[in-house]
């Protein structure tokens, strides 16, 4: 008998926690996993006595769902999603809704929406952020896909989402847009996350190398920063990480972790799409590059013994340099978000999405990895001017940069002089300096292109397109 309000396939940590979250909000949830022992483990373990319907076949699973069926897929992005859809479609009725809650690449969601709509089904590509804790207690949810599917699942998703606001009653879940918009916004979220994490790591490293501070001392600095405008989830967890001791050695745990970072590809997707749309996002791109360079550990160790470093000339005290790092981090963080919003604006035009930028900031206000206090200011900026050309032109952010600029430049210059790699900080500052410049050296670049490739150029003193025979006298 059909008793379940929604079904979920894929009982890894995220899927299992989403199931328990839904059930805790009063919903009966059907569950299925390719390895069926996972179904039994959940139903007889963490889900014992709860409103769960375990199924050992897809046919049994589909049959347990109320119409229109709502099926959330939490499986590995890529071919696995398509394979699962192909298995489910023959078991479904027209109007049923398939929901991909994994980290899928947005063009796949555009394609799947179109294909399933043509067959009479509904598809939703839904970004979910917050890790395993967020999945259980309240994630940020970014839904897109078939527009008619949203009213059917809205009450469930908004019930399980993180809540913010003065009364803690505003869900971090609202309709984003058609076909691939939900997964696109999640992709940009992840790109900003890459930039944010790299900036924090560079701030930590400046304190460690230039100020000779221990991990617990640096953790105390982040604890203080968390109380101010840098208040965010990533600052909070950095504070906690730096305070943690290794039980085996008694050393700070961070000091015994290998400096070799991993990545799952969403930062690369963001960078690739930015190139496709012609939008500069250097801070996010540098964060991706930094992870790749970190993975070259053996080469870096060998190079460190052969390549010369500058003589250390740093002589500033903590009282002067810590505020410089703070202000540089805040200003650079603003650049990273500004680049992300530039990308969203270009994507809205390219893919014909009606994105609401202030509302997207609210989706990220709770539950997700990049949640931060200053997202409220982003909301205000776009509420005031929905057509804002760049976030840094909003008065609040312009004023922050004005106040931070001297310290930002001090932090970047001191790190650079002393051979400390700060690709995210320096790229953010270069982005700012290029964006605020009425004149750039691209005039020479255009002349070079015309010289070797006859690519032509425009002039500043008269209209038209011109070409010069550069070798002629």
NORDA-V74497 format. One record per residue. SS is DSSP state (2 for helix, 1 for strand, 0 for the rest). BURIAL is I if it has 9 or more other C-alpha atoms within 8 Angstrom, else O. Layout:
# NORDA-V74497
{{SS BURIAL} {SS BURIAL}}
This chain:
# NORDA-V74497
{{0 O} {0 O} {0 O} {1 I} {0 I} {1 I} {1 I} {1 I} {1 I} {0 I} {0 I} {0 O} {2 O} {2 I} {2 I} {2 I} {2 I} {2 I} {2 I} {2 I} {2 I} {2 I} {2 I} {2 O} {0 O} {0 O} {0 I} {0 I} {1 I} {1 I} {1 I} {1 I} {0 I} {0 O} {0 O} {0 I} {2 O} {2 I} {2 I} {2 I} {2 I} {2 I} {2 I} {2 O} {0 O} {0 O} {0 I} {0 O} {0 O} {0 O} {0 I} {1 I} {1 I} {1 I} {0 I} {0 I} {0 O} {2 I} {2 O} {2 I} {2 I} {2 I} {2 O} {0 I} {1 I} {0 I} {0 O} {0 O} {0 I} {1 I} {1 I} {1 I} {1 I} {0 I} {0 I} {0 O} {0 I} {0 I} {2 O} {2 I} {2 I} {2 O} {2 O} {2 O} {2 I} {2 O} {2 O} {2 I} {2 O} {0 O} {0 O} {0 I} {0 O} {0 O} {0 O} {0 I} {1 I} {1 I} {1 I} {1 I} {0 I} {0 I} {0 I} {0 I} {0 I} {2 I} {2 O} {2 I} {2 I} {2 I} {2 I} {2 I} {2 I} {2 I} {2 O} {2 I} {2 I} {2 O} {0 O} {0 O} {0 I} {1 I} {1 I} {1 I} {1 I} {1 I} {1 I} {1 I} {1 I} {0 I} {2 I} {2 I} {2 I} {2 I} {2 I} {2 I} {2 I} {0 I} {1 I} {1 I} {1 I} {1 I} {1 I} {1 I} {1 I} {0 I} {2 O} {2 O} {2 I} {2 I} {2 O} {2 O} {2 I} {2 O} {2 O} {2 I} {2 I} {2 I} {2 I} {2 I} {1 I} {0 I} {1 I} {1 I} {0 O} {0 O} {0 O} {0 O} {0 O} {1 O} {1 I} {0 I} {1 I} {0 I} {0 O} {0 I} {1 I} {1 I} {0 I} {0 I} {2 I} {2 I} {2 I} {2 I} {2 I} {2 I} {2 I} {2 I} {2 I} {2 I} {2 I} {2 I} {2 I} {2 I} {2 I} {2 I} {2 I} {2 I} {2 I} {2 I} {2 O} {2 I} {2 I} {2 I} {2 I} {2 I} {2 I} {2 I} {2 O} {0 I} {0 I} {0 O} {0 I} {0 O} {2 I} {2 I} {2 O} {2 I} {2 I} {2 I} {2 I} {2 I} {2 I} {2 O} {2 I} {0 I} {0 O} {0 O} {0 I} {0 I} {0 I} {1 I} {2 I} {2 I} {2 I} {2 I} {2 O} {2 I} {2 I} {2 I} {2 I} {2 I} {2 I} {0 I} {1 O} {0 I} {0 O} {0 O} {0 O} {0 O} {0 I} {1 I} {2 I} {2 I} {2 O} {2 O} {0 O} {0 O} {0 O} {0 I} {0 O} {0 O} {0 O} {0 O} {0 O} {2 I} {2 I} {2 I} {2 I} {2 I} {2 I} {2 O} {2 O} {2 I} {2 I} {2 O} {2 I} {0 O} {0 I} {0 O} {0 I} {2 I} {2 I} {2 I} {2 I} {2 I} {2 I} {2 I} {2 O} {2 I} {2 I} {2 I} {2 O} {2 I} {0 I} {0 I} {2 I} {2 O} {2 O} {2 O} {2 O} {2 O} {2 O} {2 O} {0 O} {0 O} {0 O} {0 O} {0 O} {0 O} {0 O} {0 O} {0 O} {0 O} {0 O} {0 O} {0 O} {2 O} {2 O} {2 O} {2 I} {2 I} {2 I} {2 I} {2 I} {2 I} {2 I} {2 I} {2 I} {2 I} {2 I} {2 I} {2 I} {2 I} {2 I} {2 I} {2 I} {2 I} {2 I} {2 I} {2 I} {2 I} {2 I} {2 I} {2 I} {2 I} {2 I} {2 I} {2 O} {2 O} {2 O} {0 O} {0 I} {0 O} {0 I} {0 O} {2 I} {2 I} {2 I} {2 I} {2 I} {2 I} {2 I} {0 I} {0 I} {0 I} {0 I} {0 I} {0 I} {0 I} {0 I} {1 I} {0 I} {0 I} {2 I} {2 I} {2 O} {2 I} {2 I} {2 I} {2 I} {2 I} {2 O} {2 O} {0 O} {0 I} {0 O} {0 I} {0 O} {0 I} {2 I} {2 I} {2 I} {0 I} {2 O} {2 O} {2 I} {2 I} {2 O} {2 I} {2 I} {2 O} {2 O} {2 I} {2 I} {2 O} {2 I} {2 I} {2 I} {2 I} {2 I} {2 I} {2 O} {2 I} {2 I} {2 I} {2 I} {0 I} {0 I} {0 O} {0 O} {0 I} {2 I} {2 I} {2 I} {2 I} {2 I} {2 I} {2 I} {2 O} {2 I} {2 I} {2 O} {2 O} {2 O} {0 O} {0 O} {0 O} {0 O} {0 O} {0 O} {2 O} {2 O} {2 O} {2 O} {2 I} {2 I} {2 O} {2 I} {2 I} {2 I} {2 O} {2 O} {0 I} {0 I} {0 I} {1 I} {0 O} {0 I} {0 O} {0 O} {0 O} {0 O} {0 O} {0 O} {1 O} {0 I} {0 O} {0 O} {0 O} {0 O} {0 O} {0 O}}
